Amino acid sequence: AASQQLVIPVQTEYLAVKGLERMVSTLSMVNRSRKQALPYHIVPTLFDRRTQASMGTLRVLRDAYPETIWQGYIPVDTRLRDASRAGLTPSQFDGRSRGVIAYRALLKHLLAQNAVAQVA
C-alpha cells in the first residue's frame, strides 16, 4: 500500500473547513472502493487563540470530526517561518518553540496510534 494512514492539516479558518469537507467526502468515496478504510487524522494548524475565527473554527472541527481530529493543534509560530528563511529545520532553529513542541506532540500521538493499530 502506498499509505497506511493520512494526516490532513487544516488551517483554523472557515474556508479551510469547507475544503476539508470536500476532502473527507472524496476520502469516503475512495474508502468504499477499498477492502480496508484508510484511517485519517485531522490536524488543526495555524491556530491563533487570540482570534475568534480560530477559536470558533477549532470548535467546529472538534464537533464535526470528534473521532478523527487530533485534540492538540499547531499554533501560529513565527519561529517556524524564521527557520525556513534561515534554511534550517524548526528543531535546529529553535527546538523549544511552541510550534516545534506542538509538532513533537503530534508525532508522539501518531506513533501511539500506529502502535495501537499494529497490535489490533
N, C-alpha and C positions, 0 to 999 in steps of 0.2 A: 504494500500500500504506500502511496505517496505521503500520506499523513495519517497519524493516529488521532489527532485532535486539532482543533482550530482555536486560535487566540484572536479575538476580534476587538481591536482597540476602537473605542468610541469617544469622541470629544464630548464633553458635557455641555452640549449646545443643542438647541431644538432641531436644526437641520440634520445634524449627525444622527439623531434618533430616528428621523424619517428614513435616512439611508440604511440604518440598522434594520428597520422593519422590512425593507426590501431584501436585504441580505439574508435575514432569517427565513423569509419566505422562499428564497432561492435555495437555501440550505435544506429546507424541508422537502422541496422537490427532489433534490439530489439524494437525500436520505431515503426517500421512498423507493428509489431505484437500487439501493444498496442492500446487501444482506444484513449488515450491521450499521446502525446510525453512527455518524461521525460526531463525537461529542465536541462541544464548543464552550468557550469561556469568554464572556463579555468583560472587557477591561475598561472602566471609565478613565479617560485621560484628560489632560489639561484642565483639571478641576481647580477652581478658584473659590474657596469658601467665602470670599468677600463679596461674591456676586449672587444675587437671587437667581439669575439664569442657571448658573452651575448647580446651586443647591436644589432648585426645582427639577432640573434635568436628572440629577443623580437620584432623586426621589422617584421620578417617573421610571427610570431604568430599573431600579430595585423592585418597584411594584410590578412592572411588566415582565421581568425576567428573573424571578426570585431563585430559580433553580440553577441558572447558568451564569449569573453575574458574580464577579469577584467582589467581595464585600469591602475591599480596600479601594484605593484609587491612586492614580498617578497625578500628583499635583502640578500646577504650573510652577516651573522652576527655571529661572534664568541661568542657573549653573549648567543645566543640560545644553542650552543654546551656546553658552560660553565654551563648553568643552568641544562642541562641534567646530566652532570658529577656530579654536586652538589646535585642532587636528588630533585631539585626544579622546579616549573613551571617557564617559562621565565618571567612571570609577577612578581613572587615572587623574582626572582633573580635580575632582573633589569627592572623594569616597564617602563623605559624611553629609552630602547634600540631601535635601528632602526627596528629590527625585530618585537618586541612587538608592536611598533607603527603601522607597516605595517599590522600585523595580526588584530589589532583593527580596522583599516580602512577596511579591508576585511570583518570582521564581520558586521560592520555597513552597508556596501554595500549589503551583503547577506540578512540582516534583512530588509533593504529597499526594495529589490527585492521581498522578500517574502510578505511584506505588500501590494505591488502593485498587486501581483498575487492573493492575497486573496480578494482584492477589485474588481478585474476584474472578 
